[in-house]
Amino acid sequence: MFKILKIVLLSIVLLTTYNCKSNKNKQSAFKASTPNTTTLKSLLNNTPISVLEQSSEISLYKIVQKPIEGSEGETSNKLVFQKKLDTKATNLLVQNILNDNSYDWKNYSEKLEINPTIQFVVKKDNEFLNLIYDPTLKHIGFINLEGQNIIPVSNKLHDMLLQLQ
């Protein structure tokens, strides 16, 4: 009888230990899959983050330089619609844009230049966010009615943005 009780207690201890370790692994996996947005949120105001998190549609445009008629050497930017992103591409873009690891923070400064050739228009109800991207400099700009922020991107985000074209 005493041996059976020992076996039952030992089994309970082992099962409890296993379940605790299993729950810790699940929590660690959840933390790893949730993007860290601390630095990005501190740089941007709440509106761009909210528009991205609750986006209903994202459209991709090319930015093409066109000469201005009647002037020499002056150009203007023209948006050329490419496509509306499907749900999978939208989720991938949003997840990567919101992830702090997608940016090259060591090269960030408030005076970065940008000469964009790609634009994403992110729509949430009646709110819009324009994401402009310069693949040469690897800088992305967040533009809305409240202002503009330009941030250098990581190679991983750079590759992903180019694949969405």
C-alpha positions in Angstrom: 0.0 0.0 0.0 2.8 2.4 0.9 4.6 1.6 -2.3 1.5 2.4 -4.4 1.0 5.7 -2.6 4.7 6.5 -3.3 4.3 5.7 -7.0 1.1 7.8 -7.2 2.7 10.8 -5.4 5.8 10.5 -7.6 3.6 10.4 -10.7 1.8 13.5 -9.6 5.0 15.4 -9.0 6.4 14.3 -12.4 3.2 15.4 -14.2 3.1 18.7 -12.4 6.7 19.4 -13.2 6.2 18.5 -16.8 3.1 20.7 -17.1 4.9 23.7 -15.6 7.8 23.3 -18.1 5.4 22.9 -20.9 3.5 26.1 -20.0 6.8 28.0 -19.7 7.7 26.8 -23.2 4.3 27.9 -24.6 4.7 31.3 -22.9 8.2 31.7 -24.4 7.0 30.7 -27.8 4.2 33.3 -27.5 6.6 36.0 -26.5 8.9 35.2 -29.4 6.0 35.4 -31.9 4.7 38.7 -30.6 6.6 41.6 -32.2 8.5 43.9 -29.9 7.2 47.4 -30.8 8.7 49.4 -27.8 11.1 51.6 -29.8 8.8 52.1 -32.8 5.9 53.1 -30.5 8.1 55.6 -28.7 9.1 57.2 -32.0 5.7 57.3 -33.7 2.5 58.6 -32.3 -0.4 56.3 -31.7 -2.2 56.9 -35.0 0.3 55.1 -37.4 0.5 52.1 -35.0 -3.3 52.0 -34.7 -3.8 52.2 -38.5 -1.3 49.4 -39.0 -2.7 47.1 -36.3 -6.3 47.6 -37.6 -5.7 48.0 -41.3 -8.5 46.9 -43.6 -6.6 47.3 -46.9 -3.1 48.0 -48.2 -2.3 49.1 -51.7 1.1 49.1 -53.4 2.2 51.9 -55.7 5.4 52.6 -57.7 6.7 56.2 -57.5 7.8 57.2 -60.9 9.7 60.5 -61.8 8.0 62.4 -64.6 9.3 65.6 -66.2 7.3 68.7 -65.6 6.1 70.2 -68.9 7.5 73.6 -69.7 10.4 73.3 -67.3 14.0 72.1 -67.8 15.3 69.4 -65.5 12.4 69.5 -63.0 10.4 66.4 -62.2 7.4 65.4 -60.2 6.4 62.1 -58.6 3.6 60.1 -60.1 2.0 57.2 -58.3 1.4 54.1 -60.4 -1.0 51.6 -58.9 0.6 48.1 -58.8 -1.8 46.0 -56.7 -3.9 45.6 -53.6 -2.2 43.2 -51.2 -4.0 40.0 -50.3 -4.7 39.0 -46.7 -1.5 36.9 -46.3 0.8 39.7 -47.7 -1.0 42.3 -45.6 -0.5 40.4 -42.4 3.2 39.7 -43.3 3.8 43.4 -44.0 2.0 44.6 -40.8 3.8 42.1 -38.6 7.2 43.0 -40.0 6.6 46.8 -40.0 5.5 46.7 -36.3 8.5 44.6 -35.2 11.4 46.6 -33.7 13.8 44.0 -35.1 12.9 45.1 -38.6 14.9 48.3 -38.2 18.5 49.3 -38.1 18.3 51.4 -34.9 22.0 52.0 -34.6 21.9 54.1 -37.9 18.8 56.0 -36.9 18.9 59.8 -36.7 16.3 62.5 -37.1 17.8 63.8 -40.3 17.7 60.8 -42.6 17.1 61.4 -46.3 14.6 59.4 -48.5 14.1 59.2 -52.2 11.2 56.7 -52.3 10.3 54.5 -55.3 7.7 52.4 -53.5 4.6 53.5 -51.5 2.2 51.5 -49.5 -1.2 53.1 -48.6 -2.6 51.6 -45.4 -6.3 52.1 -44.9 -8.2 51.8 -41.6 -11.8 53.0 -41.9 -11.4 56.7 -42.7 -7.8 56.9 -41.6 -4.7 56.5 -43.9 -1.0 55.9 -43.4 1.5 56.3 -46.2 4.6 54.1 -46.0 7.2 55.3 -48.5 10.3 53.2 -49.1 13.7 54.0 -50.6 15.3 50.6 -51.6 18.6 52.3 -52.4 19.1 53.9 -49.0 17.0 51.3 -47.2 14.9 53.9 -45.5 11.2 53.8 -44.8 9.0 56.8 -44.1 5.8 56.8 -42.0 3.6 59.7 -43.2 0.2 60.8 -42.0 -1.5 64.1 -41.2 0.5 64.4 -38.0 3.9 64.3 -39.6 6.7 62.1 -41.0 9.3 59.8 -39.5 12.1 58.1 -41.5 13.8 55.0 -40.2 16.5 52.8 -41.6 15.4 49.2 -42.2 17.1 45.9 -41.6 18.1 43.7 -44.5 15.3 41.2 -43.6 12.6 43.9 -43.9 14.3 45.3 -47.1 14.1 41.9 -48.7 10.5 41.4 -47.7 9.4 44.8 -49.1 11.1 44.0 -52.4 9.3 40.6 -52.6 5.9 42.3 -52.2 6.3 44.1 -55.5 
